[in-house]
Amino acid sequence: MEQPSTGGGAGARVLVVDDDPTVAEIVTGYLDRAGYVVDRAGDGPDALARAAAHRPDLVVLDLMLPGMDGLEVCRRMRGQGPVPVIMLTARGDEDDRILGLEVGADDYVTKPFSPRELVLRVGSVLRRARPAGDASGPGAGSGVLRAAGLTVDPEARRAVKNGAELALTVREFDLLAFFLAHPGRAFAREELMREVWGWDFGDLSTVTVHVRRLRGKVEDDPARPRLIRTVWGVGYRFDPATTEEG
């Protein structure tokens, strides 16, 4: 069967972490034929060792691993440096999917899944993680964005708050760049999913979790957000000029 195009991500190193050898073999085969350099690990310690030896450009990570689960693996990998993560979760386990997003996964795919869809998701995340020359991401080509003590450089994939660099995941960066590029406008979660994630449908809790995580990094008091406001019945609005609770 012909493989889908990855949109320019071919040649990137992808680490596949799954204790099911059949799933790992299928995923590896599809990614290999799509042009990626693929490494495999069957458990958490092996995954961390392989990531330390050869830093991957992206990790496909099963949530349910023996011993050290995918959440802990994701936390430890993040501790070694930023790396995009696509989490594999069981269908219907919404709490687990949200936990995966909370620890920094950029995307998730529910089992059973289409290997072709997974390859497309890998390509999408890698395109948005590319540091320069990518005109497809939110805010790309618009130059440096500045507001409310925040500076976002879409080409360098660098975000700074009051002089301190922010440690953002791929999706958090895209979401912040999109908000800064559209100040004062309210967006529904469906719109944000389409514009930032590039999805026409999906679990809207993905947007909710990422907004909450982003607030934790850009707001002075995440419990009382003044920059990324909730617009009840609509979605969210970025208010850079807000100086007091409205």
C-alpha positions in Angstrom: 0.0 0.0 0.0 1.3 3.4 -0.9 2.4 5.5 2.1 1.2 9.0 2.7 3.5 11.9 2.3 5.0 13.3 5.5 5.3 16.8 4.1 9.0 17.1 4.2 9.8 15.3 7.5 11.6 12.4 5.8 15.0 11.7 7.2 14.0 12.7 10.8 14.8 10.3 13.6 11.7 8.8 15.3 11.9 6.6 18.4 9.0 4.1 18.7 8.3 2.9 22.2 5.8 0.1 22.6 6.0 -3.3 24.4 3.8 -5.0 21.8 6.2 -6.2 19.2 3.4 -6.5 16.5 2.4 -2.8 17.0 6.0 -1.7 17.1 6.8 -3.6 13.9 3.8 -2.2 12.0 4.5 1.4 13.1 8.2 1.1 12.4 7.5 -0.3 8.9 5.2 2.5 7.9 7.5 5.2 9.3 10.5 3.5 7.6 8.7 3.4 4.2 7.8 7.1 4.7 11.5 8.0 4.8 12.1 8.3 8.6 15.1 6.9 10.5 13.3 4.7 13.1 14.6 3.3 16.4 12.6 1.0 18.6 12.4 0.4 22.4 10.2 -2.1 24.3 10.2 -0.4 27.7 10.9 2.8 29.5 14.5 2.3 30.6 15.5 1.1 27.1 13.7 4.2 25.6 15.5 6.6 27.8 18.9 5.0 27.1 18.3 5.1 23.3 17.1 8.7 23.5 20.2 9.7 25.4 22.5 7.9 22.9 20.8 9.3 19.8 18.4 12.2 20.5 15.2 11.6 18.4 13.4 14.3 16.5 10.1 12.8 17.7 8.9 10.0 20.0 5.9 7.7 19.4 5.3 6.6 23.0 2.8 4.0 24.3 1.2 5.1 27.5 0.9 1.5 29.0 4.4 0.2 29.3 5.6 -2.4 31.8 7.4 -1.1 34.9 7.9 2.6 34.0 4.8 3.9 32.3 4.7 6.3 29.3 3.9 9.2 31.6 7.1 8.8 33.5 9.1 8.2 30.4 7.7 11.4 28.9 8.6 13.4 32.1 12.2 12.0 32.1 12.7 12.7 28.4 11.4 16.2 28.8 14.0 16.6 31.6 16.7 15.8 29.1 15.5 18.5 26.7 12.6 19.3 24.5 11.4 16.6 22.1 8.0 16.3 20.4 5.9 13.3 21.7 2.9 11.5 20.3 1.3 9.4 22.9 -0.5 6.1 22.1 -3.5 5.5 24.4 -6.3 3.0 24.7 -9.6 4.0 23.2 -12.0 5.5 25.7 -9.4 6.2 28.4 -10.0 10.0 28.4 -8.3 10.5 31.8 -5.2 8.9 30.5 -5.2 11.0 27.3 -5.5 14.2 29.4 -2.7 13.0 31.7 -0.5 12.5 28.6 -1.2 16.0 27.5 -0.6 17.3 31.0 2.9 15.9 31.1 3.7 17.4 27.7 2.6 15.1 24.9 2.1 17.2 21.7 -0.5 14.8 20.3 -2.1 11.4 21.0 -3.5 8.6 18.9 -6.0 6.1 20.3 -5.6 2.3 19.8 -6.6 0.7 17.6 -5.3 3.3 15.2 -4.6 3.6 11.5 -0.8 3.4 10.8 -1.3 5.8 7.9 -3.0 8.3 10.2 -0.1 8.0 12.7 2.4 8.7 9.9 0.4 11.9 9.0 0.4 13.0 12.6 4.1 12.5 12.9 4.6 14.6 9.8 2.3 17.3 11.1 4.1 17.6 14.5 7.5 17.5 12.9 6.6 20.3 10.5 5.5 22.5 13.3 8.6 21.7 15.4 10.9 22.8 12.6 12.9 25.8 13.9 13.2 27.8 10.6 11.9 28.0 7.1 8.5 26.5 7.9 5.7 28.7 6.5 2.9 26.4 7.7 2.9 27.0 11.4 0.8 29.7 13.2 2.5 33.0 13.0 5.1 31.8 10.5 6.3 34.5 8.2 4.8 37.2 10.3 8.1 38.2 12.0 8.7 38.5 15.7 5.6 38.9 17.8 5.6 41.0 21.0 2.9 41.8 23.6 2.5 42.0 27.4 6.2 41.2 28.1 6.1 38.2 25.7 8.3 37.9 22.7 7.7 35.0 20.2 10.0 34.3 17.2 8.1 31.8 15.0 11.1 31.2 12.7 13.6 30.5 15.6 10.8 28.7 17.6 11.8 30.8 20.6 9.5 32.3 23.2 10.6 34.7 26.0 8.7 36.2 28.9 10.3 39.3 30.6 13.7 38.2 29.3 13.5 34.6 30.4 13.1 31.9 27.8 10.0 29.7 28.1 10.2 26.0 27.8 7.2 25.2 25.6 6.1 22.1 23.8 5.4 22.2 20.0 1.7 22.8 20.5 2.1 25.3 23.3 4.4 27.4 21.2 2.0 27.2 18.2 -0.9 28.2 20.5 1.0 31.2 22.0 2.1 32.4 18.6 -1.4 32.2 17.3 -2.8 34.1 20.2 -0.1 36.9 19.9 -0.9 37.1 16.1 -4.6 37.6 16.9 -4.9 39.8 20.0 -8.4 40.7 21.3 -10.3 38.2 19.2 -12.3 35.4 20.8 -11.8 31.9 19.3 -13.9 28.8 19.8 -12.0 25.7 20.7 -13.1 24.2 17.4 -11.4 27.2 15.6 -8.2 26.8 17.7 -8.1 23.1 16.9 -8.4 23.8 13.2 -6.0 26.8 13.0 -3.3 25.6 15.5 -3.6 21.8 15.3 -4.7 21.6 11.7 -7.5 19.2 12.5 -11.1 19.6 11.3 -12.3 17.4 14.1 -11.0 15.9 17.3 -11.2 15.8 21.1 -11.7 19.4 22.2 -10.2 18.6 25.6 -6.9 18.7 23.8 -7.3 22.5 23.4 -8.5 22.9 27.0 -5.5 21.1 28.4 -3.0 23.0 26.3 -4.5 26.4 27.2 -4.2 25.4 30.9 -0.6 24.4 30.5 0.2 27.5 28.5 -1.4 29.7 31.2 0.9 28.0 33.7 3.9 29.3 31.8 2.8 32.8 30.7 0.4 34.1 33.4 1.7 35.7 36.6 -1.2 34.0 38.4 -2.5 31.0 36.4 -5.5 30.7 38.7 -6.5 34.3 37.7 -5.5 34.5 34.1 -5.3 38.0 32.7 -3.7 37.3 29.3 -5.5 34.2 28.0 -9.1 34.9 29.0 -12.0 32.4 29.0 -14.9 33.7 27.0 -17.8 31.8 28.4 -19.9 30.1 25.8 -17.3 30.8 23.1 -13.7 29.8 23.9 -10.6 31.9 24.6 -9.3 35.4 23.9 -5.8 36.9 24.2 -5.9 40.3 26.0 -2.4 41.7 26.1 -3.6 45.2 27.3 -5.6 43.9 30.2 -4.3 45.2 33.5 -7.0 44.1 35.9 -9.6 41.4 36.2 -12.6 42.0 34.0 
